[in-house]
Amino acid sequence: MRGSQMQVSPAQAQLLSMLVQILGARRCIEVGVFTGYSSLAVALALPESGHLVACERDDRCLEVAKKYYQRAGVAHKVIDVNIHLLYLG
């Protein structure tokens, strides 16, 4: 995470949330979670039965994001995948 920076602004997160709601999305995927800011916006906008597949290769980032999912009460909607493990088999 050192030297990394968040790529999504608050306005962009609001747009993502609005798009999820307008489209009536029930399943979403995010590749590159970092701290979980944008994926949290998406998960909050999903219906209670919705799911977000959150793909990240850095375990530390995934752990940070998981804490925010728990705090926001949406951890049950998020299926986190460490894509680094997918490459290793």
matplotlib code that plots the C-alpha trace (Angstrom):
import matplotlib.pyplot as plt

x = [0.0, 3.0, 3.0, -0.6, -3.4, -7.2, -8.5, -12.1, -13.4, -16.5, -18.4, -17.4, -18.4, -21.8, -22.1, -21.3, -23.9, -26.5, -25.7, -26.2, -29.6, -30.8, -29.8, -31.3, -28.1, -28.1, -24.5, -21.4, -17.7, -14.8, -11.2, -8.8, -10.3, -7.5, -9.2, -12.7, -14.0, -15.7, -16.7, -18.3, -20.4, -21.5, -22.3, -24.3, -26.4, -27.1, -30.3, -30.1, -29.9, -27.3, -23.6, -20.4, -17.3, -14.3, -11.1, -7.7, -4.2, -2.8, -3.8, -3.3, -5.7, -8.3, -8.0, -8.5, -11.5, -13.0, -13.0, -14.9, -17.4, -18.0, -18.4, -20.9, -22.9, -22.5, -19.9, -22.6, -22.9, -19.2, -17.4, -13.8, -11.3, -7.5, -6.6, -3.0, -4.0, -5.8, -2.5, -0.7, -3.3]
y = [0.0, 2.3, 4.9, 4.0, 6.5, 6.3, 6.6, 7.4, 10.8, 11.2, 12.5, 9.4, 7.1, 8.8, 8.3, 4.6, 4.3, 6.1, 3.9, 0.7, 2.0, 3.3, 0.0, -2.1, -4.0, -7.1, -8.3, -6.3, -6.8, -4.6, -5.4, -3.5, -2.8, -0.8, 0.4, -0.5, 3.0, 2.6, -1.0, 0.1, 2.7, 0.0, -2.5, 0.1, 0.7, -2.9, -4.5, -6.6, -9.8, -8.3, -9.3, -7.6, -9.6, -7.6, -8.7, -7.6, -9.0, -7.3, -9.0, -5.8, -3.9, -6.6, -6.6, -2.9, -3.0, -5.9, -3.8, -1.1, -3.6, -4.9, -1.4, -0.4, -3.6, -4.8, -7.6, -10.2, -8.7, -8.7, -11.8, -10.9, -12.7, -12.5, -12.6, -13.3, -16.7, -17.4, -17.1, -19.4, -22.1]
z = [0.0, 0.4, -2.4, -3.3, -3.5, -3.7, -7.2, -6.5, -5.3, -3.1, -6.1, -8.2, -5.3, -5.2, -9.0, -8.6, -5.9, -8.0, -11.1, -9.0, -7.8, -11.2, -13.0, -10.2, -10.0, -7.9, -8.7, -9.2, -9.5, -8.6, -9.6, -7.4, -4.0, -2.2, 1.0, -0.1, -0.6, -4.0, -3.2, 0.0, -2.0, -4.3, -1.5, 0.4, -2.8, -3.5, -2.3, 0.8, -1.4, -3.7, -3.9, -4.8, -5.8, -4.7, -6.2, -4.8, -5.0, -1.9, 1.4, 3.4, 1.2, 1.5, 5.3, 5.5, 3.2, 5.2, 8.3, 6.6, 5.2, 8.7, 10.2, 7.5, 8.0, 4.4, 4.9, 4.1, 0.6, -0.2, -1.6, -1.4, -3.6, -3.4, -7.1, -6.2, -4.9, -8.2, -10.1, -7.7, -8.0]

ax = plt.figure().add_subplot(projection="3d")
ax.plot(x, y, z, "-o")
ax.set_aspect("equal")
plt.show()
